[in-house]
Amino acid sequence: MGVLENIWDKTVAGGVADLRRMPRTEVARHPGGVLHRYTPLVAERGSPVLLVPPLGAPDFAYDLRRGGSLVEHLLGRGRPVYLVDYGRMSFANRRLGVEHWVDDVVPWAVRAVGEPVHLVGWSLGGLFCLLALAADALPVRSATAIGSPVDVSAVPLVAPLRPVAEVAGGRAVSALYRALGSFPAPVVSGVFHLTAVDRLVTKPLAVLSRLDDRDTLAQMEAVDHLMNNMHGYPGRAFGQLFHLLLRANDLAAGTLDLAGRRLDLADVRVPVLVVAGRDDVIAPLAAVRGVVPLLTGAPEVRFETAPGGHLGVLTGRRARTTTWPILDSFLQAH
């Protein structure tokens, strides 16, 4: 009966994944984003968590589906949960640089919560958190970076492109993003799909072999939904990431020249948890682990690995028994 029900739901009823988002309320608005507070599920305890998304991915990466949502998990543990949502990037946002998030949006969201927070960022969101803390002494209890690559020379997908970019001086790329005003959402989605090309090839067989496994089918649907709803990058921010991180790999040494001053990761003064996915091709272990020796000013730096790719380490099926308990333990300790 389970197989027949799953086939019916997938082919007729619209799918097996429960993609309803956890209820939330807008609590503050800023030109760079909206701060949301999620509705509690149980009696709240402990300091609030502020989720910081990356560019490119929709904010519901943290709330992927019912039963596979980091937001739902944290609420179930009694944590007050906030999220800053940047909205979709358009041509009008083409002049926004990385400093917009580091100097403005993240600090604003931290202070708008009204009490010291635990910052949690995935992918580029984790770098936003660390750079914001390097730039300013914010009311933050701890910071967690999940799948956040610091040393791009350790990213196999990127490493072959760096010499080419260096020889070309990045002029072609610069001309392209200046003309377009952004790195378009369909391109971001296409790149994300390419990193999982083996999954795309084997997906039909995987679906057929798991018709009796509703949880797996739901996870696959939810991941597809996210990958089909990626956002674009503002042109200037994409240019900075290309030149400063891909070409020069500046952050691998612990510093980044941004908006006329130098940020140093050694100036991060709060406990930091760093989590890397063992199967992550976008932010492999070495690229993520590289931040650990750079955080010399942090009172504690904890490095952990967990199964999963770039999204899976954050909100895959195995994250429920690996990444999430690791995060719970770290938050409880601080």
N, C-alpha and C positions, 0 to 999 in steps of 0.2 A: 504493500500500500504506500510505503514511503517513497519508493521510486516513482510510482505512478503520480503521486501528489507532486513531487518535485518536477517531473516532466510537464505536468499541467501548469504549474505555477510559472515555469520558465518560458513555456511556449504560448500560453494563453493568458495567464493572470498578470503578466508584466514583470515577473521575476521572483526570486526567493529571498533576496536581501531586503532587510528592513532599513531603508535609507532615511527614515525620519530623523531629524536632528534633535538633540537634547534641547529642551526649552531654555531660552535665554532672554535677557532684557538689556536694552541699550542703557548704559549708565553715564556715558560721556561721549562727546563728539569733538573731533579735531579735524582741521583741513587734511591731515594725513591719514585719518582712519577713525574707526568707531570702536569704543571699548564696550564689550558685552560682559555681563555677569550671568552665569548659568544658574538655573533654578535648583536649589538644594534637593537632594534625594533623601538625606537623613540629617540628623542633628549635626551641625557643623562644628569642627574642632581643628585647631592648628592654623598656621598662617596660610594666607591665600596663595594660589598658584596663578601666575600670569603666563599664558601660552602665547608665544611669539611665532607667527608663521614665516616661512621664507617667501621670497618673491617667486612667482611662477606657479606655485601650487595654491589651490583654493584652501580657505581656512578650515574646511571640513575634513582635512587630512587628520586632524586631531579628534574628529567625531565621525569616523568613517561609516559606521553602521551600528545599529543596536547589537550588542553582544561583542562588538569589536571596536569599541570607542574608548580612547584614552580619557576623554572628558567624562564619559559615563563611569569609568573605573574610578577616577579621582573623586567624583561626586559620591560614589558609593562608599568611599573611604572617609567621607565627611569633610573633604577639603573644599573650601570656597574656591571656585574656579572662574577666572576671567580670561578673556581672549581679545586681542586687538586685531581688528579686521581692516586691511588696507583698501579693500574693494578692488575691482578690476582696473588695470592700468590702461589708459587710453593715450591717444596722440597728445592730448593736453598735458600729460604727465611726463613728456619726453625729456624735460630738463631736470628731472629729479635724479639726484645722485645718491650714492650709498650713505653719505652723511645725513641725508634727510631722515633715514630710519635710525641711524646711530645717535645723532645729536638731538633729534626732535621727537620722532614718533615713539620710540621705545621709552625714553625718559618721561615723556608726557604720560604714557599709559601707566608706567610704574607709579608715578606720583598721583595719578587720578584714582588709583585704587584706594588710597587713603591710609594705608598701613604697609609696613614692610612685606615684600612678596618674595616668593620663590620664582625665579625666572626659568622657564623651560622653552627651549627653542630647538626645532628640527631643521637640519640641513643649513641653508643660509640663515635661517632664523636663529640658530645657535651662535653663528658668528656675529649677528647683529647684537645679541645679548652680551657677548664677551667684549666686543668693541665698545658698546655703550658703557659698560662698567670700567673699561680702560680709560674712557674719556671723562667720566664723571663719577663722583661718590654718591650713587643712588641708594635709596632706602630698600636694599635687597638683602635677603637672608642667605640665599644661595643661588647658583646658576647651574643649569643642566644643558649640555649641548649633545644632541643625538644625531649621529650621522653628519657631522659638520666637518668637512675637509679643510685642513689648514695647509698642508703640503701637497699642492697639486701635481708635483713631480712624481708623486706616488699613485696617481690616478691613471691606470692603464689607458683609459679612453682618451685622456688629454695629453699624456706625455708625448706621443708622436707629433702632436700639433704644435708644441711649444717651439721647436727649432724653426719650423716653417713660419710661425707667427713672428719670431724674432727677426728672421731674415727679411721678411716682407715689411717689418716695422709696424704691422697692424694697420697699414693705410687702407687696404681694401675693406677690412672689417669696419674701420672707423667711417669710411665713406658710406658704407651700406647702412649702418644703424643711424647715421645722421640723416640720410635720405629718407629712411622709413620712419624715423622718430621712435622706434621701439624694436624689440626682438619679439615678433608677433606670437600670439598664443598658439596658433596652429603649429608653428615651428617648435615651440617648447613642448607641446604635446607629442609631436613626431619624434623629437629627441628622446623623450621619456620612453616612448614605445620602443625605440631602437635599443635602449639599454636592456630591454626584456624581450629581445627578438626570439630567444629560445622558447620563452613562455608563449609567445604568439604562435609559434610553429606547432607546439605540442598541446595548445589549449583545447582543440576539438577532442583529442584523445583523452585529455585530462577530464573534460566534462563528462564524456561517455563513461569513463571508468569510475567516476565519483557521483553517479546519479543517485546513489543511496546516501550520500553524505551532504546533508543540507547546509551544514556550517561551511564546508569547503566551497560549495557552489555559491553561497552568499558572499563569501570573501572575494571570490573571483569577480562576481558582479560588481561589488563595491569598488574594487581596484579599477576595473574598467571604467566605472562612472567617474572616478577621480581623474584618471588619465585622459578622459575625453573632455574634461572641464578645466584644463590648465589655463593659467593667465600669462599674459605677456610681461616683458621686462621693459621699463622705461629706457629709452635710448642711452641716456647719459650713464645710468646705473650699469647697464650692460657693458658699456664701453669701459667703465672703471674696473669691473670684474674681469673683463678680457685683458686689459693692459696691466693691471696691478697684480692680479692673481694668476692668470694663465700665462702671460708672457714673462713677467718678472718674478712671479712666485714670492712676492715680498713677505707675505704673512708667515711663510715657513721660518723666517728668522725672528718672528715675534713682533714685528712692527709694521705699520701701514701709514703711509703719508696720505692724509685725507683732509680736504678743505683747508689746506695751508698749514696743518700742524701734524706732528707725528704721534700716532697712538701706539702704545706699547702694552702688550698683553701682560707684561710683568706688573702693570699697575692695577690689575684685577685683584681686589682685596677681600673677596668672599669665597667660601668653599665652592668648589666646582666638581660636578660629576660629568664625565665624558663617556659616552656610550657609542660603540662602533658595531656595525652589522658585519657578521662574518662572511656574508655572501654579497656584500654591497659593492657594486662595480662603479657607482658614482662617487662614493666616499669610502674606499677600502680601508682596512684596519690601519695601515701605515700612514695614510693621509690624515686620519682622525687622531691617531695616537700622537702625531707630531706636536700637538698643542700642549701635551702634558709637561714637558720640560720647560716650556715657555712661560708657564703660569707660576713664576717664582714668588710672586707676592701673595698668592692665595694661601690661606691657612691650611687648606686641605685640597688635594686634587685626587679624585678617585677615578680610575679608568676601568671600564668594564666592557666586555663583548657579549653579544647576544646573537642568536641565529636570525637570519633574514637579510633581505636586500635593503635598498635605500628606504623604501616605504615599509617593508616588512619588519624592520627592526623597531620602528615606531608603533605600528598598529597591525602587525600580522597576527595570525592565529597563535603563534608561539610566543608573541610578545606578552600575552596575558600571564604567562608563567615565567617569563625571563625579564624583559625590559621593565615592565610595570612594577613587579615586586622590587627590583633594584632601585627604581625611582622612589617607591614608597619608603624603603629603608633609608635612603639618603635624605629625603625630606623630613622623616621622623627624627633623624639624628641632628638636624639643624633647625 
